[in-house]
Amino acid sequence: MNAPLYEYGLFGENVSLIIAVIVGFFFGLFLERGGLGNPHKLTGVFYLRDFAVPKAMFSAIIVAATGLYMLGDLKLLDISKIWIVPTFFWPQIAGGFLFGLGYLVAGYCPGTAVAGLGSGRIDAFVTILGMIAGSLLFAVIYPALEFFYTSSSMGTATLPGILGVNHWVVITLVLIMAGVMFYAIQRFEGKTGRGSRQKVKSEEFQYR
């Protein structure tokens, strides 16, 4: 999160860890205050009851991508110093499926589970225990899965690189997708009246 500044040598490893803790604290605070530490709100999109998660995710993607590449084009940020997770296509497809399944069943992702735990939710605590158990199980069976885990390597892959287009083309497409999605959600909530009802329910759940 603070990797570019660290790579520039503006501070050392100890300060980097302190900044990570501070940023993590505010990230968790904003998640909880936005209601995203609440499993009812997080899984609402699967039941077409609450669309806060896709709204928040698309907003974050748009703001981050636009900001990063704008700073890069202005030569205020060296994009090459930002570490990108290497792509292993099929293992990450499988991992994404398992992550989504766990998200649907538990009602949390790792970050929101910690935020939920901070607000005293027992189900968040159980979810974290499950993540720890799953991580330990994966470590035990990793030798048998290593052949698959390291298969279909694509290196550091990005959509602009794969498509062979300028990054602003991809960002524009994402903006259009987000606009269509937000419009469709607004129309759906307007027809069903879910927007106003869900706001009341979310405020009720948030403080339970």
N, C-alpha and C positions, 0 to 999 in steps of 0.2 A: 504493500500500500504506500509506504514511503520510500520504495526502492529507488526511484529516479534520484531523489535528493541524496540518498545514501551513496548511490553510485557516483554522484558528483563530488563526493567527499566532503559534504557540508557538515556532517556529524558522524560520530563513530557508532559502533555496534550497540553500546549501552544506551545511548540516546535514542537509537532506532527502536530498541525494545520498549523504552518509556513512551515514545510516540505511538507505537503500536497499541499499547495498553490504553492510552488516552483515547485514541481513535476508536478502539474496540468498545470502550465504555460508552461513548456517545452514539456509536452505531447501535448498540443494544438498547440504549435509552430511547432513541428515535423509533426503533422497531416496536418497543413496548408501547410508547405513547401513540404510535400509529395503529395500534391494535394488532400488529403482526406477531405478537407473542401469544395470540389466542388461536387455538386450533379450529374453533368454529369459523373464524374469519379466513384462516389459511386454506381450509378445505372447501370453503363456500363456492369456489369457482367450479369444482367438480360437480356440484349439485345445482349450478346456475342460480345461486343465492347471493353470492358476494364476489365482486370482480376486483377487489382491492389489490390482490397479488399481481395479476397481469398488468394492471395500471401502474403499480409501483415498479415492476421489473422493466417494462418498456420505457418508462420515464427515466429510470436509472441508466439503462443502456444508451438511450438517446443523449442524455446529458453527458455521460462519461465519454462516449465515442466522439461526440462533437467537440467537447472540450479538449480531449487529448490530441486529436488530429489538428485542431485549430492551433493549439500551442506548438505542435510539431511543425506545421507549415510556417508559423511565424518565427521558427528557430528558437523558441523559448523552452522547448523540451526535446530531448533526444529520444525519439520513440524506440530506437534500437536498444536503449538501455533498460526498457521495460521487459521483464521476463514474461514470455508467453509459454503456457503449458504445452509441451509437445503433443502432437495428435497421434493417437493410436485408434484408428477408426472403429473397428468392431468391438474391441474391449470397452471403449467409451460409450458406444451405443448400448451395450449390455449394462454398463454401470449406470447410465442415465435411466434405463428402464427400471433397474432395481431401486435407484434413488427415488424415482417417481412413485413406485409402488409403496416404498417405505413412507414417503411423504403422505400418500393417501391414507394408509393404515394408521400411522401414528399421529398425523395432523401437524407434524413439525418437520423442518429441515434442521441441520445442525445449529445454525445461527439462531433461529427462532426458538429452538429448544432451550438454549442457554438463556435467552431473554425470558422465556416462560418460567424457567427455573428461578430466575431472579425475582419474579413476582409471586413465587410460592406455589406454582402449579405442580401437583404430584405427577400428572401424566407426562409433563416435560422431564421430570426426574427419571421416570421409567424409560422414556425415549432415549435419554442420554446413556442409561445403563445398557440399553439395547445396542446403541452405537459402539460402546466400549466392547461389549461381548462380540459384536460382529467384526470389529477391527482385530480382536485377538484371534477369532476363528479364521479370518483371512490370512493372518500372519502364519498360522499353523498349516493351512492348506496351500499357501503360496507356491511352494516347490512344484506341486502338481498342476498349478494354474499358470505358471510362469510362461509356458509356451504360448498361451493365449493372451496373457497380459501384455506381452511385448510384440504381438503380431500386428500386422497392417499398419506399420509405422509410416507416418507422413511428415515427420519432422515438425518444424514450426510452421503450421499451416494457418493461413488467414483467408477469409472470403475474397478480399481484393486480389490476393496472390493466386488463389485457385481459379478465379474467374478472369484474371488478367485485366482488371479494370482499376481505375483510380479509386481510392478509398472513399471519396465523396459520392461516387455513384452508389456504393453499398449503403452509405449513411442515408442518402436520399431515399433509397428503396425502403430502408427500415423506417424512416420518417413517414413515408406513405402508408406502409403496413400499420404503423401505430395509429395514424390518423383514421384509417378505415376501421381498425379495431375499436378505438375510442368512440367513434361515431356509432358503430353497431351496438356497443355496450349501452351507450346513452339511449338509443332507440329502444333496446330491449328493456332497460330499466324503466323507461317512460311508459311502455305498453303494459308492463306487469306491475308497476308501482313498487318494484323491489328496492329501488334506490332509497326512498324515504323510509320504508319499513326497516331496511337493513341498517340504516344509520342509527335508529333507535336501539335495535338489537345489539349492534356492535358496541355501543356505549354501555349497554347493560352487561354484556359478557366481559367487557374490558375490566370492569371493577369487581368481578366476582372473585 
